[in-house]
Amino acid sequence: MTKSKSGTLRDLLPALPLAALFLVGFVLPLTVLGALSFFQSPEFTELGFDQYRRFADDGLAFSILADTLLIGAEVATLSLCLAYPLGLVYLAAGPRLRTILTFLIMLPLLTSTVVRTFAWIVILGREGIVNSIMQALGIWDQPARLIYTWGGLILALTQIQLPLMALPLINSLIRLDPTLPKAAEGLGASRVRVFFTVILPLTRPGAVAGWLLVFAAASTAFITQSLIGGGRIILMPLYIYQQAVGEQAWPFAAALSLIFTAAVIAVVVAVDRLGKDRTAARTARLKAEAAPAASADAGIAAMVSLKPEQADIGRPNA
Amino acid sequence: MPSTLADRLFSAVVRLVAALTGLLLLTPTLVVLVVSFTGGSSLKFPPPSWSIRWYVELFASAEIIDPALFSLKLALLATLVSTTLGTAAALGIARSRGWPARLLDALFMSPMVLPAMAFSLSLLVVLNALGLRLSLGTLVVGHAIICVPYVIRMVGAAVQQLDPALAKCSFGLGASHFYTLRRITLPLISRGIIASGLVAFLSSFDNVPVSLFLADARTEVLPIKLWAILEGSLDVRVAAVSGVVVVATLVGLIVVERIAGFGPGLRSR
């Protein structure tokens, strides 16, 4: 299609109202937030890098950031390890089991975050299911503290964010040419070898997309982090909230927000690139087929591919 | 071909992990539903006795019903704003191929990558700087922006599936742009719009960070009210709310599935 530049811009006219809303409600606030982070609190008069210096000097803030990224990575990796077996079973399943699996995977997406988190409090609490079972079996004499622990938080976040991993991964698995694993098996490769040398490399784009979605969601999951962490585990979103609302230290909260955002995006872009380099051609083909947003920015493209893939997983059962 | 021991072991491990994962996905929702029918006053599992007292109590508690109604209103408004503006934008972006379209697409998608806490703080900061008061309007703007990426992506996907020849035929037969939009394009992408509306509604109804910063002292939204209750004491009414929300979501989903078909906006016509 050859179009003059004015034609292109005229086509974009319907996007103008939303662009205006974003300019006022998104671009402007973030710009102001950026500017605010260069003020010295509390006078708001002098400019400087004090907030960033404070972050660099403050060992606590730095370790909170590291913990937050670590929990995102751990949850995403655990999700990946759980989603592959689920995906393989889905791939081998008949239509009935596929419908059930789709429902199971969508279920956590459809209940609100507070509800899902609340469920984990019921399960992990002092009188919770795990403690009741372990005590009834006589394995534990007294209730163990499961909630407010790192492990409990990882488990809860994994269940809550797992759909974001399973959907893109299953989409990749469905698109895999079924003759390839069969050919490898026919040539005498063991199932383990088929998985690691054929299936895993060919479904890497889906795995990377899912890993990134879970990473971003888990590291920014304010409600789950603060309720399951119970104030004992402080991660970045809660820390920003405490600084902004509790301490009224807006410039420092602004700097923390920007540092946190930059760190999350840096991980997303780096991992996305890692996924692409190895299988650049395959990724490009998949994206051309699957994601209408293939042109968008690297990290965003990964975020985005969620929706078309959700659609695909629904399709076989439709 | 006979499978070796290693092969069978691998398959067994895969099935076991898959079964455990399925259980992991299901258990929490099930637990909430079961616990909400407890006759006791704690969240002990399994419940010592059964009753619907917590549902009765829930509907008598204005302190929970009022935030729930406010959240419904807010989510409806945010959905209306984000789907209307988002659909228009998605149509515009789909028609144009140049870099301005790509730039706008990236801009509209970016609330998804940005930590919600950072965005919410920035809105509060700018409202403060401009001397604007917190109101329902500012809340709706914040929520709508959070919802926009879903609309852009899902409606965009529906538009991509649209055969461009249809619009050309319509023009060829003398129809105006507006008539074509009203009679051809919008009906064909309506499933995508409805499905994206549902997702937008759910994500607004569920949103905490934006409301946390932008709700004034008098307004309370449901998730924050529940959060406050949970931080204080483990109130069984929260289980009842959860039961209502889960059932309402499933009903809404079935209704949308009936009207629009599932597979958000992508199932072919």
Chai-1 contact restraints between the chains, C-beta under 6 A:
chainA,res_idxA,chainB,res_idxB,connection_type,confidence,min_distance_angstrom,max_distance_angstrom,comment,restraint_id
A,T8,B,S96,contact,1.0,0.0,6.0,A-B,restraint_1
A,T8,B,G98,contact,1.0,0.0,6.0,A-B,restraint_2
A,D11,B,G92,contact,1.0,0.0,6.0,A-B,restraint_3
A,D11,B,R95,contact,1.0,0.0,6.0,A-B,restraint_4
A,D11,B,S96,contact,1.0,0.0,6.0,A-B,restraint_5
A,L12,B,G92,contact,1.0,0.0,6.0,A-B,restraint_6
A,L12,B,S96,contact,1.0,0.0,6.0,A-B,restraint_7
A,L12,B,P100,contact,1.0,0.0,6.0,A-B,restraint_8
A,P14,B,A88,contact,1.0,0.0,6.0,A-B,restraint_9
A,P14,B,L91,contact,1.0,0.0,6.0,A-B,restraint_10
A,P14,B,G92,contact,1.0,0.0,6.0,A-B,restraint_11
A,A15,B,A89,contact,1.0,0.0,6.0,A-B,restraint_12
A,A15,B,G92,contact,1.0,0.0,6.0,A-B,restraint_13
A,A15,B,I93,contact,1.0,0.0,6.0,A-B,restraint_14
A,A15,B,L104,contact,1.0,0.0,6.0,A-B,restraint_15
A,P17,B,L85,contact,1.0,0.0,6.0,A-B,restraint_16
A,L18,B,L85,contact,1.0,0.0,6.0,A-B,restraint_17
A,L18,B,A89,contact,1.0,0.0,6.0,A-B,restraint_18
A,F22,B,L107,contact,1.0,0.0,6.0,A-B,restraint_19
A,G25,B,V141,contact,1.0,0.0,6.0,A-B,restraint_20
A,G25,B,I145,contact,1.0,0.0,6.0,A-B,restraint_21
A,F26,B,I145,contact,1.0,0.0,6.0,A-B,restraint_22
A,L28,B,V126,contact,1.0,0.0,6.0,A-B,restraint_23
A,P29,B,S122,contact,1.0,0.0,6.0,A-B,restraint_24
A,P29,B,L123,contact,1.0,0.0,6.0,A-B,restraint_25
A,P29,B,V126,contact,1.0,0.0,6.0,A-B,restraint_26
A,L30,B,S122,contact,1.0,0.0,6.0,A-B,restraint_27
A,V32,B,V125,contact,1.0,0.0,6.0,A-B,restraint_28
A,V32,B,V126,contact,1.0,0.0,6.0,A-B,restraint_29
A,V32,B,A129,contact,1.0,0.0,6.0,A-B,restraint_30
A,L33,B,S122,contact,1.0,0.0,6.0,A-B,restraint_31
A,L33,B,V125,contact,1.0,0.0,6.0,A-B,restraint_32
A,L36,B,V125,contact,1.0,0.0,6.0,A-B,restraint_33
A,L82,B,T21,contact,1.0,0.0,6.0,A-B,restraint_34
A,P85,B,V14,contact,1.0,0.0,6.0,A-B,restraint_35
A,P85,B,V17,contact,1.0,0.0,6.0,A-B,restraint_36
A,P85,B,A18,contact,1.0,0.0,6.0,A-B,restraint_37
A,L86,B,A18,contact,1.0,0.0,6.0,A-B,restraint_38
A,L86,B,T21,contact,1.0,0.0,6.0,A-B,restraint_39
A,L88,B,V14,contact,1.0,0.0,6.0,A-B,restraint_40
A,V89,B,A18,contact,1.0,0.0,6.0,A-B,restraint_41
A,L104,B,G22,contact,1.0,0.0,6.0,A-B,restraint_42
A,L104,B,L25,contact,1.0,0.0,6.0,A-B,restraint_43
A,L104,B,L26,contact,1.0,0.0,6.0,A-B,restraint_44
A,L107,B,L25,contact,1.0,0.0,6.0,A-B,restraint_45
A,L107,B,T29,contact,1.0,0.0,6.0,A-B,restraint_46
A,L110,B,T249,contact,1.0,0.0,6.0,A-B,restraint_47
A,T111,B,T29,contact,1.0,0.0,6.0,A-B,restraint_48
A,T111,B,V246,contact,1.0,0.0,6.0,A-B,restraint_49
A,S112,B,D206,contact,1.0,0.0,6.0,A-B,restraint_50
A,S112,B,V245,contact,1.0,0.0,6.0,A-B,restraint_51
A,T113,B,D206,contact,1.0,0.0,6.0,A-B,restraint_52
A,V114,B,P223,contact,1.0,0.0,6.0,A-B,restraint_53
A,V114,B,L226,contact,1.0,0.0,6.0,A-B,restraint_54
A,V114,B,W227,contact,1.0,0.0,6.0,A-B,restraint_55
A,V115,B,S242,contact,1.0,0.0,6.0,A-B,restraint_56
A,V115,B,V245,contact,1.0,0.0,6.0,A-B,restraint_57
A,R116,B,P28,contact,1.0,0.0,6.0,A-B,restraint_58
A,F118,B,V238,contact,1.0,0.0,6.0,A-B,restraint_59
A,F118,B,S242,contact,1.0,0.0,6.0,A-B,restraint_60
A,A119,B,P28,contact,1.0,0.0,6.0,A-B,restraint_61
A,A119,B,V31,contact,1.0,0.0,6.0,A-B,restraint_62
A,A119,B,V32,contact,1.0,0.0,6.0,A-B,restraint_63
A,V122,B,V31,contact,1.0,0.0,6.0,A-B,restraint_64
A,V122,B,V35,contact,1.0,0.0,6.0,A-B,restraint_65
A,V122,B,L43,contact,1.0,0.0,6.0,A-B,restraint_66
A,I123,B,V31,contact,1.0,0.0,6.0,A-B,restraint_67
A,E127,B,K44,contact,1.0,0.0,6.0,A-B,restraint_68
A,I129,B,F45,contact,1.0,0.0,6.0,A-B,restraint_69
A,Q159,B,L24,contact,1.0,0.0,6.0,A-B,restraint_70
A,S190,B,A6,contact,1.0,0.0,6.0,A-B,restraint_71
A,S190,B,D7,contact,1.0,0.0,6.0,A-B,restraint_72
A,R191,B,D7,contact,1.0,0.0,6.0,A-B,restraint_73
A,R191,B,F10,contact,1.0,0.0,6.0,A-B,restraint_74
A,V192,B,F10,contact,1.0,0.0,6.0,A-B,restraint_75
A,T220,B,P115,contact,1.0,0.0,6.0,A-B,restraint_76
A,F222,B,M117,contact,1.0,0.0,6.0,A-B,restraint_77
A,F222,B,P209,contact,1.0,0.0,6.0,A-B,restraint_78
A,I223,B,V208,contact,1.0,0.0,6.0,A-B,restraint_79
A,P237,B,M117,contact,1.0,0.0,6.0,A-B,restraint_80
A,I240,B,M117,contact,1.0,0.0,6.0,A-B,restraint_81
A,A244,B,L121,contact,1.0,0.0,6.0,A-B,restraint_82
A,A253,B,L121,contact,1.0,0.0,6.0,A-B,restraint_83
A,S257,B,A118,contact,1.0,0.0,6.0,A-B,restraint_84
A,S257,B,L121,contact,1.0,0.0,6.0,A-B,restraint_85
A,F260,B,P115,contact,1.0,0.0,6.0,A-B,restraint_86
A,T261,B,L114,contact,1.0,0.0,6.0,A-B,restraint_87
A,T261,B,P115,contact,1.0,0.0,6.0,A-B,restraint_88
A,T261,B,A118,contact,1.0,0.0,6.0,A-B,restraint_89
A,P292,B,G156,contact,1.0,0.0,6.0,A-B,restraint_90
A,P292,B,A157,contact,1.0,0.0,6.0,A-B,restraint_91
A,P292,B,Q160,contact,1.0,0.0,6.0,A-B,restraint_92
A,S295,B,R102,contact,1.0,0.0,6.0,A-B,restraint_93
A,A296,B,D105,contact,1.0,0.0,6.0,A-B,restraint_94
A,A296,B,A106,contact,1.0,0.0,6.0,A-B,restraint_95
A,D297,B,A106,contact,1.0,0.0,6.0,A-B,restraint_96
A,G299,B,V113,contact,1.0,0.0,6.0,A-B,restraint_97
A,I300,B,A106,contact,1.0,0.0,6.0,A-B,restraint_98
A,I300,B,M109,contact,1.0,0.0,6.0,A-B,restraint_99
A,I300,B,V113,contact,1.0,0.0,6.0,A-B,restraint_100
A,M303,B,M112,contact,1.0,0.0,6.0,A-B,restraint_101
A,M303,B,V113,contact,1.0,0.0,6.0,A-B,restraint_102
A,V304,B,M109,contact,1.0,0.0,6.0,A-B,restraint_103
A,V304,B,R153,contact,1.0,0.0,6.0,A-B,restraint_104
A,K307,B,R153,contact,1.0,0.0,6.0,A-B,restraint_105
A,K307,B,M154,contact,1.0,0.0,6.0,A-B,restraint_106
A,K307,B,P264,contact,1.0,0.0,6.0,A-B,restraint_107
A,P308,B,A157,contact,1.0,0.0,6.0,A-B,restraint_108
A,Q310,B,P264,contact,1.0,0.0,6.0,A-B,restraint_109
A,A311,B,G263,contact,1.0,0.0,6.0,A-B,restraint_110
A,A311,B,P264,contact,1.0,0.0,6.0,A-B,restraint_111
A,A311,B,L266,contact,1.0,0.0,6.0,A-B,restraint_112
A,G314,B,F262,contact,1.0,0.0,6.0,A-B,restraint_113
A,G314,B,G263,contact,1.0,0.0,6.0,A-B,restraint_114
A,R315,B,G263,contact,1.0,0.0,6.0,A-B,restraint_115
A,A318,B,G263,contact,1.0,0.0,6.0,A-B,restraint_116
A,A318,B,R267,contact,1.0,0.0,6.0,A-B,restraint_117
